Amino acid sequence: MRNSVDLSVDYCGVHFENPFILAAAPPSDELEMVKTAFRMGWAGAVLKTTSVESEEVPLVYPMMSSTHLEDKNLAWMGNIDLISEHHVDEIERRVRELKKEFPNKIVITSIMGSRKEEWQSLVQRLEAAGSDMIECSFSCPQGTLGSKPGMMLGQNPEASKEVAGWVKAAAKKIPVVIKITPQVADITEIAQKLKEAGVDGLCASNTIPSLVGIDIENFVPYPNVNGKSTYSGLSGPAIKPITLRTIAEIARHCDLPITGTGGATTWSDAVEFFAVGARNIQMCTAVMQYGYRIIDDLTSGLANYMERKGFKRVSEMYGLALPNIVGHDKLPRGHKVVSRLDQELCVGCGRCYLSCRDGGHMAIRFGEDRKVAIDEEKCLGCAMCTLVCPVEGCMSLAYV
């Protein structure tokens, strides 16, 4: 933390030294790994989702697949992972040890049950062990406990309200947060039902049900588990737009505080999450790709940004983008927008020309000398050329 800015945040009455915590996932599933993350500067961790001792957790390997961008960075990751194979008795022990060694770090325990008795027992045992907060997984897309594998509890408003009520009733003092799925017709209906149940906050949101890809040599989907596969939970940068929309919709229609997760990789992603209403940020895929050390970039980058913009506290950014999100019928109209080209930056690749010719309004000319010219009479400012141009700042939009 720099002297001029304060990176600490409060969420559901719990104080975090900075807004970055580990999500319930492989990076938080081993005690020594969590200790390493805490020593490096992560403010807290949601320990990977646990269950009662009698619940079998049939993990399979390999469990991950991905698609890469041209620069070899992950576009997304798909996993067929389930909850932790460590049951609640082991997680109780870990919570006690973590809170003893790191009293100022926030230890959140994630739970999943299949009956009322299980949900309430998990809450009571983990609260007694010293958990700072309970997170309930209502939304594992690739499998869950109980009689309907793969059926997400978070897709049923009334069931969500009922189970959340069980959990909240069992918690004596610590906050209860529900992790929800964006795979519903109306996310605000789910949020309102959970508010009625009395929960303290929401985690928005979980991975997206997906089929990452097919190996066209043998027609087995990824990941190939000895000749078979199943639907994955999609995570990583590709789902950030979905997460932003989910957080924004909840924040616009429900006043429950939100912890944001799903697609955030950088400090600037975190600022976007704050701008649509998230109070802190949970991360998983970025940690799995780049390691715990990214916390240095996250905190320093956020601090530098806050200094540049004049923000003193993270909370000053909460919801700043929400007034600018309107229905399509409320968007400004009656103006003229055109593309503008910086000839000095142009490399003559022709990508803007091809996109405009075959997917725009045929407003770009491309001569034999590889010089680009824009016909402003034809140009409507659709922005396609600015998206495909490989040179930053070469193509831009202007209001005329």
CORGIRA-V731174 format. One record per pair of residues at least 4 apart in sequence whose ideal C-beta (glycine too) atoms are under 6 Angstrom apart, sorted by the first residue. I is the first residue (numbers start at 1). GAP is how many residues later the second one is. Records with the same first field share a line. If there is no record, write none. Layout:
BEGIN
I->GAP + GAP
END
This chain:
BEGIN
1->6
2->301
4->303
5->298 + 301 + 302
6->307
7->11
8->9
9->7 + 10 + 271 + 305
10->5
11->246 + 268 + 269
12->163 + 188 + 189 + 245
14->92 + 118 + 119
16->27 + 28 + 90 + 264
17->26
18->25 + 281
19->261 + 262 + 295
20->23 + 261 + 278
21->22 + 23 + 24 + 261
22->5 + 6 + 15 + 20 + 23
23->23 + 238 + 259 + 261
24->22 + 24 + 25 + 86
25->259
27->260
28->6 + 17 + 19 + 20
29->19 + 55
31->63
34->11
36->256
37->5 + 255
38->4 + 64 + 67
40->252 + 255
41->254
42->253
44->61 + 62
46->62 + 64 + 89
47->44 + 62
48->36
49->34 + 35 + 61 + 63 + 88
50->34 + 38 + 41
51->4 + 32 + 61
52->36 + 66
53->34 + 36
57->25 + 26 + 28
59->23 + 26
60->165
62->161
63->16 + 17 + 18
64->15
65->13 + 147 + 157 + 158
66->8 + 11
67->8 + 9
68->4
69->4 + 6
74->162 + 215
75->163
76->158 + 160 + 162
77->158 + 159 + 208
78->132 + 134 + 154 + 156
79->153 + 154
80->62 + 150 + 152
82->61
83->29
86->4 + 5
88->34 + 37
92->33 + 37
95->12 + 34 + 35 + 36
96->33 + 34
98->4 + 9
99->8 + 31
106->26
107->24 + 25
108->25 + 27
109->17 + 22
110->25 + 27
111->11 + 25
112->25 + 33
113->5 + 6 + 9
114->4 + 31 + 32
116->50
117->4
119->47 + 48
120->46 + 50
123->11 + 44 + 47 + 48
124->46
126->5
127->4 + 47
133->41 + 42
134->42
135->42 + 44 + 68
136->31 + 42
137->42
138->15 + 16 + 22 + 40 + 42
139->13 + 15 + 40 + 41 + 42 + 67
140->4
141->66 + 68 + 92
142->89 + 90 + 91
143->6 + 7
152->29
153->6
154->6 + 26 + 27
155->29
157->32 + 33 + 36
160->4 + 30 + 33 + 34
161->32 + 35 + 36
164->14 + 30 + 33 + 35
165->32
167->9
168->8 + 30 + 31
171->5
175->25
176->23 + 24
177->24 + 26
178->16 + 21 + 24
179->24 + 27
180->10 + 22 + 24 + 25
181->24 + 25
182->23 + 60 + 64
184->6
187->59 + 62
188->61 + 65
191->59 + 63
192->62
194->5
195->59 + 61
201->55 + 56
202->54 + 56
203->56
204->42 + 43 + 46 + 54
205->38 + 41 + 57
207->26 + 27 + 28
208->26 + 31
209->22
210->22 + 24
211->10 + 20
212->10 + 20
213->9
214->7
215->5
220->4 + 9
221->8
225->4
234->5
235->50
236->49
237->26 + 28
239->4 + 23 + 24
240->23
243->19 + 20
244->32
247->11 + 13 + 29 + 30 + 31
248->28 + 77
250->4 + 8
251->26
252->70
257->22
258->19 + 20
259->21 + 23
260->13 + 18 + 21
261->21
264->5 + 6 + 9 + 17 + 19
265->4 + 21
267->31 + 34 + 35
270->11
273->5 + 8
274->4 + 43 + 44
275->45 + 46
276->45
277->42
283->4
286->4
290->4
294->4
296->4
297->4
306->5
311->5
326->4
335->64
336->64
337->44 + 60 + 62
338->38 + 41 + 43 + 60 + 62
339->35 + 40 + 46
340->56 + 58
341->31 + 33 + 54
342->52
345->46 + 49
346->26 + 48
347->44
348->22
350->4 + 16
351->37
352->12 + 33 + 37
353->4 + 11 + 13
355->4 + 29 + 33
356->4 + 7 + 8 + 29
357->5
359->25
360->22 + 24
361->17 + 19
363->12 + 15 + 16
364->10
365->8
366->6
367->4
374->5
381->16
385->10
386->9
389->5 + 6
END
